[in-house]
Amino acid sequence: MTASSATATVLQAREGLRARTGGPDEDGPKLLEHVLGWTLVVLLAMLVTQTGLM
């Protein structure tokens, strides 16, 4: 084992021990997020149009 491979092994082990910070998951419900995002866009566009801002 070389010094660089030993360092890489230590860094990988330390990375696995990191505490989660409560951020978004990697594999969350992407379809739901897209649907809710587009719904917000449409509602905002309707609000802007109805109030005559554009």
Jmol script that loads the backbone (N, CA, C; Angstrom):
load data "model"
ATOM      1  N   MET A   1       0.860  -1.180   0.000  1.00  0.00           N
ATOM      2  CA  MET A   1       0.000   0.000   0.000  1.00  0.00           C
ATOM      3  C   MET A   1       0.900   1.235   0.000  1.00  0.00           C
ATOM      4  N   THR A   2       0.620   2.128  -0.916  1.00  0.00           N
ATOM      5  CA  THR A   2       1.411   3.350  -0.986  1.00  0.00           C
ATOM      6  C   THR A   2       0.827   4.411  -0.060  1.00  0.00           C
ATOM      7  N   ALA A   3       1.566   5.484   0.099  1.00  0.00           N
ATOM      8  CA  ALA A   3       1.104   6.548   0.988  1.00  0.00           C
ATOM      9  C   ALA A   3      -0.145   7.221   0.446  1.00  0.00           C
ATOM     10  N   SER A   4      -0.217   7.395  -0.872  1.00  0.00           N
ATOM     11  CA  SER A   4      -1.391   8.063  -1.439  1.00  0.00           C
ATOM     12  C   SER A   4      -2.638   7.195  -1.340  1.00  0.00           C
ATOM     13  N   SER A   5      -2.492   5.879  -1.490  1.00  0.00           N
ATOM     14  CA  SER A   5      -3.665   5.013  -1.362  1.00  0.00           C
ATOM     15  C   SER A   5      -4.117   4.921   0.088  1.00  0.00           C
ATOM     16  N   ALA A   6      -3.170   4.980   1.020  1.00  0.00           N
ATOM     17  CA  ALA A   6      -3.536   4.973   2.434  1.00  0.00           C
ATOM     18  C   ALA A   6      -4.284   6.252   2.790  1.00  0.00           C
ATOM     19  N   THR A   7      -3.833   7.370   2.240  1.00  0.00           N
ATOM     20  CA  THR A   7      -4.511   8.649   2.491  1.00  0.00           C
ATOM     21  C   THR A   7      -5.922   8.627   1.913  1.00  0.00           C
ATOM     22  N   ALA A   8      -6.060   8.081   0.707  1.00  0.00           N
ATOM     23  CA  ALA A   8      -7.380   8.007   0.088  1.00  0.00           C
ATOM     24  C   ALA A   8      -8.313   7.129   0.907  1.00  0.00           C
ATOM     25  N   THR A   9      -7.800   6.033   1.452  1.00  0.00           N
ATOM     26  CA  THR A   9      -8.626   5.138   2.269  1.00  0.00           C
ATOM     27  C   THR A   9      -9.085   5.843   3.540  1.00  0.00           C
ATOM     28  N   VAL A  10      -8.195   6.593   4.170  1.00  0.00           N
ATOM     29  CA  VAL A  10      -8.547   7.326   5.390  1.00  0.00           C
ATOM     30  C   VAL A  10      -9.593   8.385   5.086  1.00  0.00           C
ATOM     31  N   LEU A  11      -9.432   9.099   3.974  1.00  0.00           N
ATOM     32  CA  LEU A  11     -10.389  10.143   3.625  1.00  0.00           C
ATOM     33  C   LEU A  11     -11.763   9.556   3.312  1.00  0.00           C
ATOM     34  N   GLN A  12     -11.802   8.421   2.651  1.00  0.00           N
ATOM     35  CA  GLN A  12     -13.086   7.774   2.358  1.00  0.00           C
ATOM     36  C   GLN A  12     -13.755   7.317   3.638  1.00  0.00           C
ATOM     37  N   ALA A  13     -12.985   6.805   4.591  1.00  0.00           N
ATOM     38  CA  ALA A  13     -13.554   6.364   5.862  1.00  0.00           C
ATOM     39  C   ALA A  13     -14.102   7.557   6.642  1.00  0.00           C
ATOM     40  N   ARG A  14     -13.383   8.666   6.628  1.00  0.00           N
ATOM     41  CA  ARG A  14     -13.846   9.847   7.347  1.00  0.00           C
ATOM     42  C   ARG A  14     -15.090  10.432   6.702  1.00  0.00           C
ATOM     43  N   GLU A  15     -15.172  10.355   5.385  1.00  0.00           N
ATOM     44  CA  GLU A  15     -16.323  10.902   4.678  1.00  0.00           C
ATOM     45  C   GLU A  15     -17.589  10.124   5.027  1.00  0.00           C
ATOM     46  N   GLY A  16     -17.458   8.840   5.250  1.00  0.00           N
ATOM     47  CA  GLY A  16     -18.605   8.021   5.621  1.00  0.00           C
ATOM     48  C   GLY A  16     -19.117   8.323   7.015  1.00  0.00           C
ATOM     49  N   LEU A  17     -18.304   8.934   7.847  1.00  0.00           N
ATOM     50  CA  LEU A  17     -18.687   9.213   9.229  1.00  0.00           C
ATOM     51  C   LEU A  17     -19.298  10.594   9.411  1.00  0.00           C
ATOM     52  N   ARG A  18     -19.419  11.357   8.352  1.00  0.00           N
ATOM     53  CA  ARG A  18     -19.976  12.704   8.474  1.00  0.00           C
ATOM     54  C   ARG A  18     -21.422  12.675   8.937  1.00  0.00           C
ATOM     55  N   ALA A  19     -21.750  13.629   9.769  1.00  0.00           N
ATOM     56  CA  ALA A  19     -23.127  13.735  10.252  1.00  0.00           C
ATOM     57  C   ALA A  19     -23.985  14.417   9.188  1.00  0.00           C
ATOM     58  N   ARG A  20     -25.196  13.976   9.055  1.00  0.00           N
ATOM     59  CA  ARG A  20     -26.124  14.610   8.114  1.00  0.00           C
ATOM     60  C   ARG A  20     -26.588  15.932   8.699  1.00  0.00           C
ATOM     61  N   THR A  21     -26.758  16.920   7.840  1.00  0.00           N
ATOM     62  CA  THR A  21     -27.134  18.246   8.310  1.00  0.00           C
ATOM     63  C   THR A  21     -28.626  18.533   8.162  1.00  0.00           C
ATOM     64  N   GLY A  22     -29.377  17.587   7.656  1.00  0.00           N
ATOM     65  CA  GLY A  22     -30.804  17.799   7.493  1.00  0.00           C
ATOM     66  C   GLY A  22     -31.169  18.411   6.169  1.00  0.00           C
ATOM     67  N   GLY A  23     -30.237  18.428   5.227  1.00  0.00           N
ATOM     68  CA  GLY A  23     -30.513  18.971   3.901  1.00  0.00           C
ATOM     69  C   GLY A  23     -31.369  18.013   3.090  1.00  0.00           C
ATOM     70  N   PRO A  24     -31.659  18.378   1.857  1.00  0.00           N
ATOM     71  CA  PRO A  24     -32.512  17.520   1.027  1.00  0.00           C
ATOM     72  C   PRO A  24     -31.831  16.201   0.699  1.00  0.00           C
ATOM     73  N   ASP A  25     -32.622  15.157   0.618  1.00  0.00           N
ATOM     74  CA  ASP A  25     -32.093  13.841   0.275  1.00  0.00           C
ATOM     75  C   ASP A  25     -31.737  13.797  -1.200  1.00  0.00           C
ATOM     76  N   GLU A  26     -30.851  12.895  -1.537  1.00  0.00           N
ATOM     77  CA  GLU A  26     -30.434  12.733  -2.921  1.00  0.00           C
ATOM     78  C   GLU A  26     -31.528  12.095  -3.764  1.00  0.00           C
ATOM     79  N   ASP A  27     -32.306  11.220  -3.173  1.00  0.00           N
ATOM     80  CA  ASP A  27     -33.275  10.434  -3.930  1.00  0.00           C
ATOM     81  C   ASP A  27     -34.713  10.739  -3.497  1.00  0.00           C
ATOM     82  N   GLY A  28     -35.022  11.992  -3.374  1.00  0.00           N
ATOM     83  CA  GLY A  28     -36.351  12.411  -2.925  1.00  0.00           C
ATOM     84  C   GLY A  28     -37.400  12.281  -4.016  1.00  0.00           C
ATOM     85  N   PRO A  29     -38.627  12.664  -3.715  1.00  0.00           N
ATOM     86  CA  PRO A  29     -39.729  12.564  -4.686  1.00  0.00           C
ATOM     87  C   PRO A  29     -39.627  13.656  -5.752  1.00  0.00           C
ATOM     88  N   LYS A  30     -38.845  13.420  -6.772  1.00  0.00           N
ATOM     89  CA  LYS A  30     -38.581  14.436  -7.786  1.00  0.00           C
ATOM     90  C   LYS A  30     -39.836  14.809  -8.575  1.00  0.00           C
ATOM     91  N   LEU A  31     -40.694  13.852  -8.859  1.00  0.00           N
ATOM     92  CA  LEU A  31     -41.907  14.139  -9.619  1.00  0.00           C
ATOM     93  C   LEU A  31     -42.801  15.104  -8.852  1.00  0.00           C
ATOM     94  N   LEU A  32     -42.968  14.883  -7.574  1.00  0.00           N
ATOM     95  CA  LEU A  32     -43.798  15.759  -6.747  1.00  0.00           C
ATOM     96  C   LEU A  32     -43.216  17.176  -6.709  1.00  0.00           C
ATOM     97  N   GLU A  33     -41.901  17.282  -6.603  1.00  0.00           N
ATOM     98  CA  GLU A  33     -41.277  18.601  -6.586  1.00  0.00           C
ATOM     99  C   GLU A  33     -41.506  19.337  -7.900  1.00  0.00           C
ATOM    100  N   HIS A  34     -41.409  18.640  -9.015  1.00  0.00           N
ATOM    101  CA  HIS A  34     -41.636  19.270 -10.312  1.00  0.00           C
ATOM    102  C   HIS A  34     -43.083  19.721 -10.468  1.00  0.00           C
ATOM    103  N   VAL A  35     -44.015  18.883 -10.053  1.00  0.00           N
ATOM    104  CA  VAL A  35     -45.434  19.230 -10.169  1.00  0.00           C
ATOM    105  C   VAL A  35     -45.751  20.445  -9.298  1.00  0.00           C
ATOM    106  N   LEU A  36     -45.257  20.455  -8.081  1.00  0.00           N
ATOM    107  CA  LEU A  36     -45.514  21.593  -7.198  1.00  0.00           C
ATOM    108  C   LEU A  36     -44.828  22.860  -7.707  1.00  0.00           C
ATOM    109  N   GLY A  37     -43.643  22.727  -8.268  1.00  0.00           N
ATOM    110  CA  GLY A  37     -42.955  23.883  -8.815  1.00  0.00           C
ATOM    111  C   GLY A  37     -43.699  24.500  -9.982  1.00  0.00           C
ATOM    112  N   TRP A  38     -44.157  23.658 -10.913  1.00  0.00           N
ATOM    113  CA  TRP A  38     -44.901  24.180 -12.062  1.00  0.00           C
ATOM    114  C   TRP A  38     -46.255  24.740 -11.644  1.00  0.00           C
ATOM    115  N   THR A  39     -46.865  24.143 -10.629  1.00  0.00           N
ATOM    116  CA  THR A  39     -48.118  24.686 -10.114  1.00  0.00           C
ATOM    117  C   THR A  39     -47.904  26.093  -9.558  1.00  0.00           C
ATOM    118  N   LEU A  40     -46.809  26.285  -8.842  1.00  0.00           N
ATOM    119  CA  LEU A  40     -46.491  27.605  -8.316  1.00  0.00           C
ATOM    120  C   LEU A  40     -46.260  28.610  -9.449  1.00  0.00           C
ATOM    121  N   VAL A  41     -45.573  28.179 -10.495  1.00  0.00           N
ATOM    122  CA  VAL A  41     -45.330  29.057 -11.638  1.00  0.00           C
ATOM    123  C   VAL A  41     -46.641  29.479 -12.291  1.00  0.00           C
ATOM    124  N   VAL A  42     -47.543  28.533 -12.497  1.00  0.00           N
ATOM    125  CA  VAL A  42     -48.824  28.834 -13.132  1.00  0.00           C
ATOM    126  C   VAL A  42     -49.660  29.757 -12.255  1.00  0.00           C
ATOM    127  N   LEU A  43     -49.696  29.497 -10.961  1.00  0.00           N
ATOM    128  CA  LEU A  43     -50.470  30.349 -10.056  1.00  0.00           C
ATOM    129  C   LEU A  43     -49.905  31.764 -10.010  1.00  0.00           C
ATOM    130  N   LEU A  44     -48.599  31.890 -10.018  1.00  0.00           N
ATOM    131  CA  LEU A  44     -47.987  33.216 -10.034  1.00  0.00           C
ATOM    132  C   LEU A  44     -48.302  33.949 -11.337  1.00  0.00           C
ATOM    133  N   ALA A  45     -48.254  33.234 -12.452  1.00  0.00           N
ATOM    134  CA  ALA A  45     -48.586  33.847 -13.739  1.00  0.00           C
ATOM    135  C   ALA A  45     -50.052  34.294 -13.765  1.00  0.00           C
ATOM    136  N   MET A  46     -50.933  33.487 -13.209  1.00  0.00           N
ATOM    137  CA  MET A  46     -52.347  33.868 -13.152  1.00  0.00           C
ATOM    138  C   MET A  46     -52.548  35.102 -12.278  1.00  0.00           C
ATOM    139  N   LEU A  47     -51.849  35.168 -11.156  1.00  0.00           N
ATOM    140  CA  LEU A  47     -51.964  36.311 -10.255  1.00  0.00           C
ATOM    141  C   LEU A  47     -51.482  37.594 -10.943  1.00  0.00           C
ATOM    142  N   VAL A  48     -50.345  37.492 -11.627  1.00  0.00           N
ATOM    143  CA  VAL A  48     -49.791  38.663 -12.313  1.00  0.00           C
ATOM    144  C   VAL A  48     -50.745  39.116 -13.412  1.00  0.00           C
ATOM    145  N   THR A  49     -51.307  38.173 -14.150  1.00  0.00           N
ATOM    146  CA  THR A  49     -52.221  38.518 -15.243  1.00  0.00           C
ATOM    147  C   THR A  49     -53.504  39.119 -14.708  1.00  0.00           C
ATOM    148  N   GLN A  50     -54.082  38.549 -13.681  1.00  0.00           N
ATOM    149  CA  GLN A  50     -55.353  39.024 -13.134  1.00  0.00           C
ATOM    150  C   GLN A  50     -55.226  40.407 -12.504  1.00  0.00           C
ATOM    151  N   THR A  51     -54.094  40.705 -11.927  1.00  0.00           N
ATOM    152  CA  THR A  51     -53.935  42.003 -11.283  1.00  0.00           C
ATOM    153  C   THR A  51     -53.465  43.080 -12.253  1.00  0.00           C
ATOM    154  N   GLY A  52     -53.187  42.692 -13.486  1.00  0.00           N
ATOM    155  CA  GLY A  52     -52.810  43.653 -14.507  1.00  0.00           C
ATOM    156  C   GLY A  52     -51.388  44.165 -14.368  1.00  0.00           C
ATOM    157  N   LEU A  53     -50.529  43.424 -13.747  1.00  0.00           N
ATOM    158  CA  LEU A  53     -49.149  43.859 -13.570  1.00  0.00           C
ATOM    159  C   LEU A  53     -48.314  43.662 -14.824  1.00  0.00           C
ATOM    160  N   MET A  54     -48.853  42.923 -15.776  1.00  0.00           N
ATOM    161  CA  MET A  54     -48.085  42.663 -16.991  1.00  0.00           C
ATOM    162  C   MET A  54     -48.976  42.781 -18.210  1.00  0.00           C
TER     163      MET A  54
END
end "model"
wireframe off; spacefill off
backbone 0.3
color backbone group
